[in-house]
Amino acid sequence: MALIKCTECGNEVSTTAKTCPKCGAKVKLPRWPDGPVSGSQKFQIGLAAVIVIVFLIIIMSGSEQSLRTEAKHDAEQREKNFLEGEKIAQLHWQENMQKGVEKRKAAEAQRIAALSPAQRASEERVAKERAAAAAKAAAEQARIVEQDKRFGERPHQSEYDGSYSAVERYLKKVMNDPDSLKMAGCTKVFRTTDGWLVGCDYRGRNGFGGLIKVFNWFTIRQDHVVQMHDESAYSR
């Protein structure tokens, strides 16, 4: 319900009343003017509509920007909390590790203190032997690593006939009839101080055209045969 002014006496009257309670005149409700809308009215209506639309756009844009800012802030805060949690967990882990080390050291010191002189001497001897064995193993590993650099990759046997490509290439260079070469089996790879050692059976024609079967040993470095040995040089 709304209040309007009586058109006769100017008294305020309810829009639901039929007549004015003061002067008895019939209540006339306001209405849009009849007839066509003028150009100035159209401009005013359009301007009002544009203002409303612009206002709504500004409100929506501000709300969207606010939401993006809030989401970014929340993400940054979550990341910060996560990093802080990781840091605290790392510190706790380090503290626990240090406590564990100190506890083991204390227990070991108590155990050693409870040993007799003979037991203590025995443990010291065993510790020295273990340290010497570890140093020897480390030296051997270093020697093998150095050899591998000098020897190159360990030769691989062919899945077809069990031969080694370096041996085949070498034999085809030194044989009288390279086309007659037939590999007949090879040993596994052995490590020597000079290089990788393999032994191979092979067939081929000699200088007289006869087909012969031979076994030789071959030293390989960097995928090339550097020396061929007689069968008697090594035992199979």
Backbone bond lengths (Angstrom), bond angles and torsions (degrees), N, CA, C in turn:
res aa  C-N    CA-C-N  psi(-1)  N-CA   C-N-CA  omega(-1)  CA-C   N-CA-C  phi
1 M - - - 1.455 - - 1.527 108.89 -
2 A 1.360 115.60 138.62 1.472 121.16 179.22 1.520 108.95 -128.28
3 L 1.327 116.64 164.37 1.468 123.34 179.11 1.522 109.71 -109.37
4 I 1.312 115.67 137.18 1.455 121.94 175.97 1.528 108.04 -131.04
5 K 1.340 115.86 167.23 1.480 119.64 179.46 1.537 109.89 -91.96
6 C 1.316 113.91 139.95 1.470 119.93 176.56 1.524 108.62 -65.89
7 T 1.325 116.49 133.78 1.465 120.79 -177.76 1.523 112.76 -70.94
8 E 1.357 115.99 -13.24 1.456 119.61 -176.94 1.528 112.22 -98.84
9 C 1.369 115.09 -51.32 1.467 117.94 -175.35 1.516 114.14 -112.44
10 G 1.310 117.68 -8.18 1.467 121.19 178.61 1.508 113.80 81.82
11 N 1.322 119.16 4.82 1.462 121.65 177.86 1.529 110.10 -71.95
12 E 1.344 117.66 146.97 1.463 121.00 178.21 1.517 109.63 -74.67
13 V 1.327 114.37 130.17 1.466 120.86 -175.42 1.521 108.23 -131.71
14 S 1.355 116.04 144.50 1.459 121.01 176.14 1.524 109.88 -70.21
15 T 1.337 113.90 144.91 1.476 118.91 179.14 1.514 111.45 -68.12
16 T 1.319 116.91 -13.93 1.474 119.13 179.82 1.528 112.22 -91.85
17 A 1.358 116.74 -9.72 1.480 119.85 -178.97 1.529 110.36 -77.17
18 K 1.310 116.07 149.27 1.464 121.91 178.14 1.532 111.49 -85.60
19 T 1.368 115.42 -38.93 1.466 120.33 -178.36 1.513 109.42 -133.37
20 C 1.302 116.43 159.39 1.470 122.16 178.04 1.524 108.41 -72.93
21 P 1.316 119.80 127.63 1.473 121.70 -178.58 1.518 112.47 -68.90
22 K 1.343 118.39 -15.16 1.465 120.98 -177.04 1.527 111.91 -92.05
23 C 1.402 113.60 -51.23 1.469 116.24 -176.85 1.516 113.41 -109.15
24 G 1.297 118.91 -6.94 1.459 122.04 177.70 1.509 113.99 78.66
25 A 1.336 117.75 4.32 1.475 119.82 179.08 1.515 110.32 -71.43
26 K 1.335 115.63 150.56 1.459 121.11 179.69 1.525 109.34 -68.34
27 V 1.331 113.64 134.28 1.483 119.10 -179.23 1.518 108.77 -75.37
28 K 1.324 115.23 128.03 1.465 121.48 177.48 1.528 108.94 -110.61
29 L 1.328 115.21 118.24 1.481 120.50 -179.90 1.528 110.32 -76.07
30 P 1.315 119.38 140.93 1.483 121.22 178.60 1.523 110.69 -67.80
31 R 1.323 116.75 148.68 1.454 121.25 178.20 1.513 109.28 -147.00
32 W 1.346 114.12 163.89 1.465 119.44 179.44 1.529 108.90 -63.31
33 P 1.299 117.10 142.54 1.474 119.70 179.86 1.509 110.94 -62.41
34 D 1.345 114.23 141.35 1.466 119.73 177.47 1.519 110.44 -73.35
35 G 1.299 115.36 160.33 1.466 120.17 175.63 1.510 111.75 96.89
36 P 1.292 117.83 174.10 1.464 122.85 -177.31 1.519 111.45 -68.93
37 V 1.350 115.49 149.88 1.468 121.88 178.08 1.510 108.32 -79.41
38 S 1.322 115.01 134.59 1.469 119.24 -178.22 1.525 110.83 -75.85
39 G 1.348 115.40 168.44 1.451 120.09 -179.17 1.517 112.21 -64.13
40 S 1.339 117.19 -39.09 1.471 119.66 -179.84 1.517 110.67 -66.53
41 Q 1.356 116.01 -36.03 1.472 118.54 177.75 1.530 111.18 -66.55
42 K 1.336 115.38 -40.70 1.474 118.66 177.28 1.529 110.66 -60.73
43 F 1.334 116.63 -41.83 1.456 120.93 -179.27 1.525 110.22 -63.48
44 Q 1.353 115.13 -43.55 1.456 119.03 179.73 1.522 111.83 -63.31
45 I 1.337 115.33 -42.83 1.479 119.25 178.98 1.525 110.48 -63.52
46 G 1.360 116.88 -45.64 1.465 120.63 -179.85 1.512 111.73 -63.72
47 L 1.354 116.58 -40.73 1.462 120.67 179.34 1.527 110.69 -63.60
48 A 1.331 114.43 -41.26 1.465 118.31 178.83 1.529 111.07 -63.45
49 A 1.351 114.88 -40.26 1.464 118.47 179.65 1.524 110.94 -64.82
50 V 1.360 116.05 -42.40 1.479 119.93 179.29 1.520 110.46 -61.97
51 I 1.333 116.27 -43.52 1.463 120.24 179.94 1.527 110.92 -60.43
52 V 1.335 115.25 -43.27 1.468 119.04 179.26 1.520 111.32 -62.51
53 I 1.357 115.68 -43.91 1.474 120.17 -179.04 1.528 110.86 -63.61
54 V 1.360 115.74 -46.37 1.465 119.96 179.14 1.521 110.34 -60.16
55 F 1.321 116.07 -42.01 1.460 120.51 179.60 1.530 111.27 -61.37
56 L 1.338 115.29 -43.76 1.471 119.44 178.64 1.526 111.43 -63.54
57 I 1.374 115.78 -40.44 1.470 119.53 179.34 1.519 110.46 -62.95
58 I 1.322 116.44 -43.35 1.463 120.70 179.64 1.526 110.56 -61.30
59 I 1.326 115.67 -43.68 1.472 119.67 179.68 1.526 110.72 -63.28
60 M 1.355 116.41 -44.75 1.467 120.34 -178.61 1.518 111.27 -66.08
61 S 1.357 116.89 -41.55 1.466 120.40 179.54 1.518 110.44 -63.92
62 G 1.305 116.64 -42.51 1.457 120.22 178.61 1.515 111.64 -63.28
63 S 1.330 115.95 -40.06 1.464 119.61 179.31 1.527 110.87 -65.66
64 E 1.359 115.92 -42.45 1.469 119.76 179.91 1.526 110.87 -64.09
65 Q 1.331 116.57 -44.27 1.468 120.51 178.42 1.516 110.76 -62.36
66 S 1.324 115.37 -40.36 1.462 119.65 178.80 1.525 111.11 -63.00
67 L 1.340 115.79 -41.07 1.469 119.92 178.77 1.525 111.09 -64.24
68 R 1.367 116.58 -42.38 1.467 119.63 179.31 1.525 110.80 -63.70
69 T 1.318 116.30 -43.04 1.468 120.57 179.33 1.522 110.92 -62.35
70 E 1.319 115.01 -42.41 1.466 119.40 -179.70 1.525 111.03 -66.04
71 A 1.353 117.03 -40.99 1.459 120.83 179.05 1.532 111.12 -64.46
72 K 1.354 116.18 -41.13 1.460 120.35 178.03 1.521 110.71 -63.16
73 H 1.308 115.81 -43.28 1.466 120.30 179.53 1.528 110.52 -62.32
74 D 1.342 116.56 -42.89 1.468 120.34 179.41 1.526 110.78 -62.50
75 A 1.348 117.16 -42.37 1.466 120.67 179.77 1.526 111.14 -63.89
76 E 1.330 116.25 -43.40 1.464 120.21 178.80 1.529 110.61 -63.63
77 Q 1.314 116.09 -39.56 1.460 119.52 -179.98 1.525 111.04 -66.67
78 R 1.351 116.71 -41.12 1.464 120.11 178.09 1.525 111.15 -62.41
79 E 1.358 116.00 -42.98 1.464 119.57 178.66 1.524 110.99 -63.19
80 K 1.329 116.39 -42.11 1.462 120.79 178.66 1.527 110.81 -61.85
81 N 1.333 116.15 -43.44 1.467 119.82 179.13 1.518 110.93 -64.01
82 F 1.347 116.09 -39.19 1.467 120.05 -179.76 1.529 110.55 -64.45
83 L 1.355 116.63 -45.87 1.463 120.54 -179.52 1.526 111.14 -63.78
84 E 1.321 115.87 -40.16 1.462 118.98 177.83 1.534 110.80 -64.29
85 G 1.334 115.98 -40.23 1.460 119.84 177.52 1.520 111.91 -63.42
86 E 1.357 116.11 -41.33 1.465 120.21 178.24 1.530 110.50 -63.16
87 K 1.324 116.01 -41.84 1.462 120.36 -179.76 1.525 111.18 -63.16
88 I 1.327 115.71 -43.61 1.465 119.64 179.43 1.528 110.31 -64.89
89 A 1.335 117.08 -41.90 1.459 120.59 179.39 1.529 110.92 -63.03
90 Q 1.351 117.26 -40.06 1.453 121.53 178.34 1.533 110.91 -63.55
91 L 1.319 116.05 -42.73 1.463 119.73 178.30 1.528 111.50 -62.85
92 H 1.335 116.57 -41.67 1.464 120.46 178.30 1.525 110.50 -63.75
93 W 1.348 116.19 -41.03 1.468 119.46 -179.94 1.524 110.63 -64.02
94 Q 1.343 117.01 -43.20 1.460 120.30 178.73 1.524 111.30 -63.48
95 E 1.333 116.33 -41.27 1.460 119.68 178.48 1.525 111.10 -62.37
96 N 1.348 116.29 -43.53 1.461 120.30 179.55 1.526 111.30 -65.02
97 M 1.325 116.67 -39.71 1.464 120.23 178.04 1.525 110.62 -63.22
98 Q 1.336 116.20 -44.32 1.463 120.22 179.89 1.524 110.83 -63.44
99 K 1.335 115.98 -41.64 1.464 119.50 177.93 1.522 110.85 -62.87
100 G 1.356 115.60 -40.06 1.454 119.05 179.09 1.527 111.82 -64.12
101 V 1.343 116.72 -41.90 1.461 120.80 178.76 1.522 110.45 -62.83
102 E 1.323 116.03 -46.61 1.464 119.59 -179.88 1.533 111.57 -63.06
103 K 1.332 115.83 -37.26 1.462 119.85 179.60 1.526 110.65 -66.41
104 R 1.336 116.33 -42.17 1.469 119.41 179.14 1.535 111.02 -66.77
105 K 1.340 116.71 -38.65 1.464 119.97 178.06 1.531 110.95 -62.55
106 A 1.334 115.50 -43.19 1.466 119.44 179.68 1.524 111.05 -64.04
107 A 1.335 116.19 -42.22 1.465 119.67 179.42 1.520 110.93 -64.75
108 E 1.349 116.68 -40.28 1.468 120.05 179.24 1.522 110.89 -66.51
109 A 1.342 116.86 -38.65 1.457 119.82 178.23 1.529 110.84 -64.10
110 Q 1.321 117.23 -39.91 1.460 120.74 177.49 1.527 111.30 -65.21
111 R 1.340 115.19 -40.28 1.470 118.59 -179.92 1.530 111.07 -64.40
112 I 1.348 115.84 -44.44 1.465 119.60 -179.22 1.525 110.48 -65.24
113 A 1.342 116.22 -38.03 1.466 119.66 -179.72 1.526 111.58 -63.75
114 A 1.339 116.16 -28.37 1.462 120.12 -178.83 1.525 112.64 -83.25
115 L 1.345 118.54 -7.60 1.462 121.37 -178.84 1.518 110.92 -77.13
116 S 1.326 114.77 152.04 1.458 120.45 172.67 1.522 109.22 -77.70
117 P 1.311 119.71 162.71 1.473 121.31 177.99 1.522 112.93 -54.74
118 A 1.333 116.65 -39.93 1.464 119.95 -179.11 1.535 110.79 -66.59
119 Q 1.340 115.77 -42.59 1.464 120.03 178.14 1.521 111.22 -64.24
120 R 1.338 116.37 -40.12 1.459 120.29 -179.99 1.533 110.48 -64.71
121 A 1.325 116.70 -41.92 1.463 120.77 178.70 1.519 111.15 -64.17
122 S 1.345 116.48 -38.37 1.465 120.63 179.11 1.528 111.03 -65.16
123 E 1.323 115.62 -42.85 1.467 119.10 179.60 1.523 111.21 -66.27
124 E 1.313 117.43 -37.78 1.466 120.12 178.17 1.522 110.76 -64.64
125 R 1.332 116.20 -38.55 1.462 120.20 178.72 1.530 110.97 -65.39
126 V 1.335 116.25 -43.11 1.466 120.30 178.94 1.528 110.69 -64.50
127 A 1.344 116.36 -39.35 1.463 120.04 179.60 1.521 110.77 -64.13
128 K 1.324 117.17 -40.77 1.464 120.63 178.13 1.524 111.02 -64.70
129 E 1.339 116.13 -40.74 1.469 119.70 179.55 1.527 110.65 -64.25
130 R 1.322 116.08 -40.97 1.472 119.53 178.11 1.527 111.34 -65.12
131 A 1.334 116.47 -41.56 1.462 119.59 178.85 1.524 110.96 -64.03
132 A 1.326 116.66 -39.76 1.467 120.27 178.54 1.527 110.96 -65.70
133 A 1.353 116.29 -40.42 1.470 120.02 178.74 1.525 110.85 -65.17
134 A 1.336 116.23 -39.97 1.464 119.56 179.29 1.527 110.91 -66.32
135 A 1.335 116.37 -40.02 1.466 119.45 178.26 1.530 110.77 -65.43
136 K 1.327 116.86 -38.77 1.461 120.74 178.43 1.532 111.08 -65.08
137 A 1.344 116.04 -42.39 1.464 120.01 179.19 1.525 110.90 -64.72
138 A 1.338 116.48 -38.88 1.465 119.98 178.82 1.524 110.52 -65.72
139 A 1.337 116.42 -40.27 1.467 120.12 178.78 1.529 110.72 -65.43
140 E 1.327 116.97 -39.92 1.458 120.34 179.00 1.531 111.26 -65.80
141 Q 1.328 115.41 -40.12 1.461 119.33 178.02 1.523 110.91 -64.46
142 A 1.341 116.46 -39.94 1.467 120.14 177.57 1.523 110.81 -64.63
143 R 1.347 116.29 -37.37 1.467 119.86 177.99 1.528 111.69 -65.15
144 I 1.342 115.38 -40.50 1.472 119.60 179.64 1.521 110.65 -66.31
145 V 1.336 116.61 -40.45 1.461 120.32 178.71 1.526 110.24 -62.10
146 E 1.320 116.14 -42.20 1.466 120.39 179.33 1.528 110.65 -66.04
147 Q 1.339 115.86 -39.42 1.469 119.38 177.32 1.527 111.26 -63.55
148 D 1.325 115.83 -42.52 1.466 119.09 -179.55 1.522 111.02 -60.32
149 K 1.330 116.90 -37.22 1.462 119.43 176.83 1.518 110.80 -64.24
150 R 1.350 115.81 -38.94 1.466 120.31 -177.49 1.518 111.78 -78.38
151 F 1.338 117.03 -36.52 1.464 120.99 -176.89 1.524 112.87 -83.41
152 G 1.328 117.83 -26.30 1.455 120.58 -174.51 1.517 111.28 86.42
153 E 1.305 116.22 -170.87 1.466 121.70 -177.00 1.517 111.17 -64.69
154 R 1.318 116.18 142.82 1.463 121.90 178.06 1.528 109.74 -61.60
155 P 1.343 118.44 130.15 1.481 120.70 -178.79 1.527 112.04 -59.91
156 H 1.312 116.09 145.52 1.467 122.25 178.98 1.526 110.04 -113.31
157 Q 1.337 115.53 135.64 1.459 120.57 177.96 1.520 111.14 -77.90
158 S 1.319 114.69 144.83 1.465 120.48 176.19 1.525 109.59 -69.05
159 E 1.326 116.85 136.85 1.465 120.57 175.85 1.522 111.37 -71.44
160 Y 1.332 116.72 -16.90 1.469 120.89 -177.22 1.525 111.52 -79.17
161 D 1.338 118.46 -54.33 1.468 121.10 -176.70 1.519 113.19 -130.51
162 G 1.343 118.17 8.64 1.451 120.72 176.89 1.513 114.65 73.24
163 S 1.328 118.35 14.01 1.465 121.78 -177.63 1.533 110.09 -89.72
164 Y 1.322 114.02 178.68 1.464 121.59 177.28 1.525 108.33 -120.42
165 S 1.319 116.65 132.05 1.464 120.65 -175.46 1.522 111.74 -61.47
166 A 1.336 117.77 -36.54 1.471 120.28 -179.89 1.519 110.52 -63.34
167 V 1.348 117.36 -38.73 1.469 121.19 179.14 1.527 110.75 -67.65
168 E 1.323 116.71 -44.10 1.478 119.80 179.21 1.514 111.22 -60.94
169 R 1.300 117.78 -44.74 1.470 120.50 179.13 1.529 111.12 -61.11
170 Y 1.321 115.90 -41.40 1.468 119.74 -178.85 1.533 110.79 -65.82
171 L 1.351 116.70 -46.48 1.467 120.02 -177.99 1.524 111.46 -63.66
172 K 1.309 118.26 -37.91 1.462 119.79 -179.95 1.532 111.64 -67.75
173 K 1.325 116.93 -20.94 1.458 119.73 176.89 1.525 112.21 -80.60
174 V 1.369 116.72 -33.09 1.468 119.63 -172.91 1.525 113.54 -102.02
175 M 1.338 118.47 -12.32 1.464 120.54 -177.37 1.521 111.91 -77.04
176 N 1.348 115.50 152.52 1.467 120.97 175.35 1.520 111.45 -67.85
177 D 1.339 115.85 -37.31 1.468 120.99 -178.64 1.530 108.30 -128.94
178 P 1.325 118.61 84.66 1.473 120.54 -176.13 1.519 113.57 -58.99
179 D 1.342 116.98 -30.84 1.467 119.34 -177.95 1.520 112.30 -69.47
180 S 1.332 117.69 -17.89 1.468 120.70 -178.15 1.531 112.29 -87.44
181 L 1.344 117.98 -0.89 1.462 121.22 -176.37 1.522 111.01 -66.62
182 K 1.341 114.77 128.89 1.459 122.36 174.15 1.525 108.13 -133.74
183 M 1.326 117.22 116.10 1.459 120.60 178.39 1.519 109.23 -76.08
184 A 1.346 116.36 137.34 1.473 120.75 -174.52 1.527 111.82 -123.33
185 G 1.302 117.21 21.57 1.465 119.89 176.68 1.514 112.21 119.61
186 C 1.342 115.95 145.37 1.462 121.72 -179.15 1.518 110.43 -136.27
187 T 1.332 115.88 158.76 1.452 121.80 177.43 1.522 110.37 -78.47
188 K 1.307 115.38 176.05 1.467 119.84 171.70 1.533 109.31 -73.64
189 V 1.295 117.15 174.05 1.463 122.17 -178.72 1.530 109.97 -86.73
190 F 1.339 115.69 134.16 1.463 122.08 175.83 1.529 108.72 -115.71
191 R 1.326 115.30 147.45 1.464 120.91 176.12 1.525 109.12 -97.01
192 T 1.319 117.65 127.47 1.455 123.06 174.63 1.526 108.89 -123.78
193 T 1.317 115.65 177.03 1.461 119.03 178.87 1.525 112.03 -73.78
194 D 1.356 116.34 -14.82 1.470 120.24 -177.91 1.521 113.02 -99.87
195 G 1.332 117.59 -19.68 1.453 120.28 -177.75 1.514 111.02 156.27
196 W 1.341 115.60 -167.84 1.462 120.87 176.43 1.524 108.40 -77.87
197 L 1.351 116.11 134.41 1.469 120.71 -177.61 1.520 109.36 -116.72
198 V 1.360 115.33 129.31 1.469 120.82 175.36 1.524 108.30 -135.81
199 G 1.312 115.39 152.08 1.461 120.90 175.80 1.518 109.60 -118.01
200 C 1.355 117.53 140.53 1.465 120.57 -176.73 1.524 111.57 -138.27
201 D 1.335 115.06 140.39 1.467 122.88 167.01 1.517 107.47 -92.54
202 Y 1.337 116.38 138.92 1.465 119.41 177.77 1.524 109.84 -154.47
203 R 1.316 115.03 158.41 1.468 122.13 178.92 1.521 109.47 -118.65
204 G 1.323 113.75 151.48 1.459 118.91 177.61 1.526 110.28 -176.44
205 R 1.303 116.20 167.45 1.469 121.01 -179.65 1.528 109.24 -90.87
206 N 1.360 113.71 136.77 1.458 118.95 178.06 1.530 110.46 -84.74
207 G 1.333 115.54 -170.22 1.462 119.61 -177.91 1.509 113.91 -65.78
208 F 1.331 117.51 -18.36 1.463 121.35 179.30 1.522 111.91 -96.04
209 G 1.318 117.36 1.85 1.461 120.96 178.87 1.512 113.69 89.16
210 G 1.331 117.12 0.04 1.455 119.76 -179.53 1.519 111.67 -81.61
211 L 1.340 116.48 143.61 1.453 121.99 180.00 1.520 108.91 -86.16
212 I 1.314 118.35 121.58 1.462 122.57 -178.09 1.522 110.26 -126.22
213 K 1.352 114.37 157.80 1.461 120.81 175.85 1.519 108.27 -114.22
214 V 1.346 117.13 132.14 1.461 122.05 -174.69 1.521 109.48 -134.06
215 F 1.331 115.03 150.89 1.456 121.42 171.58 1.517 108.04 -123.40
216 N 1.312 116.06 132.14 1.461 121.91 176.17 1.522 110.62 -139.97
217 W 1.322 113.08 158.08 1.465 120.34 171.57 1.523 108.68 -99.54
218 F 1.356 114.86 149.03 1.464 119.40 -177.82 1.531 109.17 -135.31
219 T 1.328 115.89 131.69 1.462 121.83 173.51 1.524 108.26 -95.89
220 I 1.347 115.97 127.12 1.467 121.57 -174.45 1.529 109.24 -120.23
221 R 1.331 114.30 132.43 1.468 120.76 171.11 1.519 108.40 -135.90
222 Q 1.336 115.14 135.73 1.470 121.13 178.87 1.539 111.98 52.21
223 D 1.365 115.79 41.25 1.472 123.18 176.53 1.531 112.78 64.63
224 H 1.336 116.77 28.12 1.473 121.13 176.22 1.524 108.91 -137.88
225 V 1.325 116.14 138.52 1.463 120.65 174.88 1.522 107.96 -72.36
226 V 1.336 115.72 123.49 1.472 119.88 179.68 1.527 111.16 -104.28
227 Q 1.347 117.18 -14.90 1.464 119.65 177.91 1.522 109.77 -161.68
228 M 1.354 115.67 141.10 1.463 122.01 174.39 1.525 108.36 -110.34
229 H 1.342 116.83 136.56 1.464 122.49 -176.51 1.524 109.45 -119.00
230 D 1.337 115.64 153.49 1.465 120.78 173.96 1.515 110.26 -67.90
231 E 1.304 116.08 163.25 1.467 121.39 -179.45 1.521 111.43 -60.49
232 S 1.321 117.44 -31.97 1.463 121.68 -176.39 1.524 113.74 -77.81
233 A 1.326 116.55 -7.92 1.491 119.29 -176.87 1.519 111.33 -65.93
234 Y 1.328 116.65 -33.47 1.469 121.34 -179.96 1.529 108.04 -137.27
235 S 1.309 115.43 158.55 1.473 119.44 176.47 1.515 108.87 -95.36
236 R 1.343 115.14 143.20 1.463 119.25 -179.17 1.516 111.74 -72.66
